[in-house]
């Protein structure tokens, strides 16, 4: 069944691409909303959250991973030990490159993102979203986070499909909802 659906998606894309190339209409649109990225993270709210790790703050952000693509995406997910409806997505924290301040103080210590070898694969159909939460220190003015995802495509005979990342940065949080003080 899955193979049939994936083949149908690929055939449909091939027909659309061919017809657009023949008609001279230009490239095919992969985003449902052309004003947004094909996959993005959207701010929902900030506030109290039960820490997943002992060293985590008890405040955080609730975010939504949004599939704005015309294709299904797959993302790894875990439930937390604190609440079964509390979804955790793997996130990679990336330090922003900035000059060292004149005071000589180095950058703050960056926490580790969430990673797990025992996660479930969740599929988000086009237009669907998934709410998840991260501690407040996963997004600051000194670093941003990225959530990995893949397009749900049929297996290839040689090689592997790329892993993509949806970024979320300090500037994506409304100023009134930012919990961590920005770095000086």
C-alpha positions as CSV (number, residue, x, y, z in Angstrom):
1,X,0.0,0.0,0.0
2,X,2.8,2.5,1.0
3,X,4.7,1.7,-2.2
4,X,1.6,2.3,-4.3
5,X,1.0,5.7,-2.6
6,X,4.7,6.7,-3.0
7,X,4.7,5.7,-6.6
8,X,1.5,7.6,-7.2
9,X,3.1,10.7,-5.6
10,X,6.2,10.4,-7.7
11,X,4.2,9.8,-10.9
12,X,2.0,12.9,-10.1
13,X,5.1,15.0,-9.5
14,X,6.7,13.8,-12.7
15,X,3.6,14.6,-14.7
16,X,3.3,18.1,-13.1
17,X,7.0,18.9,-13.7
18,X,6.8,17.6,-17.3
19,X,3.7,19.6,-18.1
20,X,5.1,22.8,-16.5
21,X,8.4,22.3,-18.4
22,X,6.6,21.8,-21.7
23,X,4.2,24.7,-21.1
24,X,7.0,27.0,-20.0
25,X,5.3,27.8,-16.7
26,X,8.5,27.5,-14.7
27,X,9.4,25.4,-11.7
28,X,6.8,23.4,-9.8
29,X,5.7,24.8,-6.4
30,X,6.6,22.5,-3.5
31,X,5.1,24.8,-0.9
32,X,1.4,24.9,-0.2
33,X,1.8,28.5,1.0
34,X,4.4,30.2,-1.3
35,X,5.1,32.9,1.3
36,X,6.4,30.3,3.9
37,X,9.2,27.8,3.8
38,X,8.2,24.2,2.8
39,X,8.8,23.0,6.4
40,X,9.1,25.5,9.3
41,X,8.8,25.8,13.1
42,X,6.2,28.2,14.4
43,X,6.0,29.8,17.9
44,X,3.0,28.8,20.0
45,X,3.5,30.0,23.5
46,X,6.0,30.2,26.4
47,X,5.7,29.3,30.1
48,X,6.2,26.5,32.7
49,X,7.1,23.0,31.5
50,X,8.3,20.0,33.4
51,X,12.0,19.5,32.8
52,X,13.0,16.3,30.9
53,X,16.6,16.4,32.2
54,X,17.6,17.3,35.7
55,X,19.7,20.3,34.7
56,X,16.9,21.9,32.5
57,X,15.1,25.1,33.4
58,X,11.4,24.7,34.2
59,X,10.4,27.3,31.7
60,X,10.3,26.8,28.0
61,X,8.7,27.3,24.6
62,X,5.9,25.3,22.9
63,X,6.5,25.2,19.1
64,X,4.9,23.7,16.1
65,X,6.7,21.9,13.3
66,X,4.6,22.7,10.2
67,X,4.6,20.7,7.0
68,X,3.9,23.4,4.3
69,X,5.2,21.0,1.6
70,X,3.1,19.1,-0.9
71,X,4.9,15.9,0.2
72,X,4.7,14.0,3.5
73,X,7.6,14.4,5.8
74,X,8.9,12.1,8.5
75,X,10.3,13.2,11.9
76,X,11.7,11.3,14.9
77,X,9.8,11.9,18.1
78,X,9.7,10.7,21.8
79,X,7.3,11.2,24.6
80,X,8.7,12.5,27.8
81,X,8.9,10.6,31.1
82,X,7.0,13.5,32.7
83,X,3.9,13.5,30.6
84,X,2.6,11.1,27.9
85,X,1.2,13.9,25.7
86,X,4.4,15.9,25.9
87,X,6.2,15.4,22.6
88,X,10.0,15.8,22.3
89,X,11.7,16.2,18.9
90,X,15.4,15.9,18.4
91,X,17.0,19.3,18.1
92,X,20.5,20.3,17.2
93,X,21.7,23.6,18.8
94,X,23.9,25.7,16.6
95,X,26.1,28.6,17.9
96,X,25.9,31.9,16.0
97,X,29.3,33.2,15.0
98,X,30.0,36.5,16.7
99,X,33.1,38.4,17.7
100,X,34.3,38.1,21.3
101,X,33.1,41.2,23.2
102,X,35.7,43.7,24.3
103,X,35.2,42.7,28.0
104,X,36.9,39.4,27.1
105,X,34.0,37.4,28.3
106,X,33.5,34.3,26.2
107,X,30.1,33.0,25.1
108,X,27.7,31.3,27.5
109,X,27.8,27.5,27.8
110,X,25.5,26.0,25.3
111,X,23.3,23.1,26.5
112,X,23.0,19.9,24.5
113,X,19.9,19.4,22.4
114,X,17.6,16.4,22.5
115,X,18.8,13.2,20.9
116,X,17.6,9.6,21.3
117,X,18.4,6.2,19.7
118,X,14.9,5.0,20.7
119,X,12.5,7.3,18.9
120,X,9.4,6.7,16.9
121,X,9.0,7.9,13.3
122,X,6.1,10.2,12.9
123,X,4.7,11.2,9.5
124,X,3.2,14.6,8.8
125,X,1.0,14.8,5.8
126,X,0.9,18.1,3.8
127,X,-0.6,20.9,5.8
128,X,-0.3,19.0,9.2
129,X,1.7,20.3,12.2
130,X,3.1,18.8,15.4
131,X,3.3,20.7,18.7
132,X,6.4,20.1,20.8
133,X,8.3,21.8,23.6
134,X,11.9,22.8,24.4
135,X,13.6,24.4,27.4
136,X,14.1,28.1,27.2
137,X,17.8,27.7,26.9
138,X,17.6,25.8,23.6
139,X,17.0,29.1,21.8
140,X,18.9,32.3,22.8
141,X,20.5,35.2,21.1
142,X,23.8,33.2,21.0
143,X,22.4,30.0,19.4
144,X,19.5,28.6,17.5
145,X,18.0,25.2,17.1
146,X,17.3,22.9,14.1
147,X,14.9,20.0,14.0
148,X,15.8,17.3,11.5
149,X,13.2,15.8,9.1
150,X,13.1,13.8,5.9
151,X,10.8,13.6,3.0
152,X,8.8,10.4,3.0
153,X,10.0,9.0,-0.3
154,X,10.4,5.4,-1.6
155,X,13.7,3.8,-0.8
156,X,16.5,4.4,-3.3
157,X,18.6,1.6,-4.8
158,X,21.9,3.4,-4.2
159,X,22.8,6.1,-1.7
160,X,20.6,7.7,0.9
161,X,18.0,10.6,0.8
162,X,19.1,13.8,2.4
163,X,18.2,14.9,5.9
164,X,16.8,18.4,6.1
165,X,16.6,20.8,9.0
166,X,13.9,23.3,10.1
167,X,15.6,26.2,12.0
168,X,14.1,28.2,14.9
169,X,15.9,31.3,16.2
170,X,15.6,33.9,18.9
171,X,14.1,36.3,16.4
172,X,11.2,33.9,15.7
173,X,10.0,34.3,19.3
174,X,7.8,37.4,19.9
175,X,9.8,39.9,22.1
176,X,7.2,39.7,24.9
177,X,7.5,35.9,25.1
178,X,11.3,35.6,25.2
179,X,12.3,34.0,28.5
180,X,16.1,34.0,28.5
181,X,17.8,37.3,28.8
182,X,19.8,38.1,25.6
183,X,23.5,37.9,25.7
184,X,25.4,41.2,26.1
